Amino acid sequence: MTSYESMKSKLQPLGLYAFPGGGVTDSELKAYACGLDPLFDKLTELEREGFVVTAEDYGLRERERFIDREQTALTTEERRERLLNAEKNEAPTLEGFRQMIRYCGIPNVSVIETPARERVNITIHNPFPDGEKALLRKRILQLSPPDLDVIILFAAG
């Protein structure tokens, strides 16, 4: 329902306004609708992009920027799944760390736990530029439990 139809349907039952085609009231509502419809379209888009499960464009892109890697080569559904899984934060189990790192876009990783020292050594075997390494390190540390010593090493590149 357009904003014109919505306004008209709400005003008609009042019986105060007549809506003959091309009448003054009808024309005013159509003029209001010309300004309101683009706003409603933007609000609908904003609502859609605000949730990972419905986002299609900038909603996915901005969330991916948060985890430091935009994945434009993936399908929309794959991007959504990756983001939802990255936000689960299943650490501190060893498998949880592996999953968390994979969801950050790093497929080749080894994780070694040293329980006596409350430490986890993460070795990333994928080549990344230095600037990207810093972002990945920051993201992994953000997702890690604060009471755990996390050592991140880059073995490639």
C-alpha positions as CSV (number, residue, x, y, z in Angstrom):
1,M,0.0,0.0,0.0
2,T,1.4,3.4,-1.0
3,S,1.3,6.3,1.4
4,Y,-1.4,7.9,-0.8
5,E,-3.6,4.8,-0.4
6,S,-2.8,4.6,3.3
7,M,-3.8,8.2,4.0
8,K,-6.9,8.0,1.9
9,S,-8.1,4.7,3.6
10,K,-7.6,6.4,7.0
11,L,-9.4,9.6,6.1
12,Q,-12.4,8.1,4.2
13,P,-14.1,6.5,7.2
14,L,-14.1,9.9,9.0
15,G,-16.6,11.2,6.4
16,L,-15.0,14.7,6.5
17,Y,-13.3,14.5,3.1
18,A,-14.5,13.7,-0.4
19,F,-12.1,12.2,-2.8
20,P,-13.4,12.8,-6.3
21,G,-10.7,12.2,-8.8
22,G,-8.7,15.3,-9.3
23,G,-10.2,17.1,-6.3
24,V,-8.2,19.4,-4.1
25,T,-8.0,16.9,-1.2
26,D,-7.1,14.1,-3.5
27,S,-4.5,16.2,-5.2
28,E,-3.0,17.2,-1.8
29,L,-2.7,13.6,-0.7
30,K,-1.0,12.7,-3.9
31,A,1.5,15.6,-3.4
32,Y,2.2,14.4,0.1
33,A,2.6,10.9,-1.2
34,C,5.2,12.1,-3.7
35,G,7.4,13.3,-0.7
36,L,6.6,10.4,1.6
37,D,7.0,7.4,-0.7
38,P,10.7,7.8,-1.2
39,L,11.1,8.2,2.6
40,F,9.2,5.0,3.2
41,D,11.2,3.2,0.6
42,K,14.4,4.3,2.3
43,L,13.1,3.3,5.7
44,T,12.2,-0.1,4.3
45,E,15.7,-0.5,2.9
46,L,17.3,0.6,6.1
47,E,15.2,-1.9,8.1
48,R,16.2,-4.7,5.6
49,E,19.9,-3.8,5.7
50,G,19.9,-3.5,9.5
51,F,19.6,-7.2,10.0
52,V,22.1,-9.8,8.8
53,V,19.4,-12.3,7.8
54,T,17.7,-9.8,5.4
55,A,20.6,-7.6,4.4
56,E,21.6,-7.6,0.7
57,D,24.0,-4.8,0.2
58,Y,25.5,-2.2,2.6
59,G,24.2,-4.1,5.6
60,L,26.4,-7.0,4.8
61,R,29.3,-4.8,3.7
62,E,29.4,-2.8,6.9
63,R,29.2,-5.9,9.1
64,E,32.0,-7.5,7.1
65,R,34.1,-4.4,7.6
66,F,33.6,-4.9,11.3
67,I,35.2,-8.3,11.1
68,D,37.8,-6.8,8.7
69,R,37.2,-8.7,5.5
70,E,34.6,-8.0,2.8
71,Q,33.7,-11.2,1.0
72,T,32.2,-10.0,-2.3
73,A,33.2,-13.2,-4.1
74,L,30.7,-15.2,-1.9
75,T,26.9,-15.3,-2.5
76,T,24.6,-13.2,-0.4
77,E,23.5,-16.3,1.5
78,E,27.1,-17.4,2.2
79,R,28.0,-13.9,3.4
80,R,25.0,-13.9,5.8
81,E,25.9,-17.4,7.1
82,R,29.5,-16.3,7.6
83,L,28.5,-13.2,9.5
84,L,26.0,-15.0,11.7
85,N,28.6,-17.6,12.6
86,A,31.3,-15.0,13.3
87,E,29.0,-13.3,15.8
88,K,28.3,-16.6,17.7
89,N,31.7,-16.3,19.4
90,E,32.0,-20.0,20.4
91,A,35.4,-19.6,22.0
92,P,37.1,-20.6,24.3
93,T,36.9,-24.2,23.1
94,L,39.6,-25.2,20.7
95,E,37.1,-25.9,18.0
96,G,35.4,-22.6,18.8
97,F,38.7,-20.8,18.1
98,R,39.1,-22.6,14.8
99,Q,35.5,-21.7,13.8
100,M,35.9,-18.1,14.9
101,I,39.1,-17.7,12.8
102,R,37.5,-19.4,9.7
103,Y,34.6,-17.0,9.9
104,C,37.0,-14.1,9.8
105,G,38.0,-15.4,6.4
106,I,41.1,-17.4,7.3
107,P,40.7,-21.0,6.2
108,N,44.3,-22.3,6.9
109,V,45.0,-22.1,10.6
110,S,46.3,-24.2,13.4
111,V,45.3,-23.7,17.0
112,I,47.3,-25.1,19.9
113,E,46.1,-24.9,23.5
114,T,48.4,-24.7,26.6
115,P,45.9,-25.0,29.5
116,A,48.5,-24.8,32.2
117,R,49.5,-21.3,31.0
118,E,45.9,-20.3,29.9
119,R,47.3,-19.7,26.5
120,V,46.2,-20.4,22.9
121,N,48.7,-20.2,20.1
122,I,47.1,-19.4,16.7
123,T,49.2,-19.9,13.6
124,I,47.8,-18.5,10.4
125,H,49.2,-20.1,7.3
126,N,47.6,-17.8,4.7
127,P,49.5,-14.9,3.2
128,F,48.2,-11.5,4.1
129,P,49.6,-8.0,3.6
130,D,50.9,-6.3,6.8
131,G,48.0,-3.9,7.1
132,E,45.5,-6.8,6.9
133,K,47.5,-8.8,9.4
134,A,47.0,-6.0,12.0
135,L,43.3,-5.9,11.4
136,L,42.9,-9.7,11.6
137,R,45.0,-9.8,14.8
138,K,42.8,-7.0,16.3
139,R,39.6,-8.9,15.3
140,I,40.7,-12.2,16.7
141,L,41.7,-10.6,20.0
142,Q,38.4,-8.8,20.2
143,L,36.6,-12.1,19.9
144,S,38.8,-13.9,22.4
145,P,38.1,-14.2,26.1
146,P,39.9,-11.4,28.0
147,D,41.3,-13.8,30.6
148,L,43.1,-16.0,28.0
149,D,46.5,-15.2,26.6
150,V,46.2,-15.4,22.8
151,I,49.4,-15.6,20.7
152,I,48.9,-15.0,17.0
153,L,51.6,-15.9,14.5
154,F,51.6,-15.5,10.7
155,A,53.6,-18.3,9.1
156,A,53.1,-17.3,5.5
157,G,54.1,-14.0,3.7
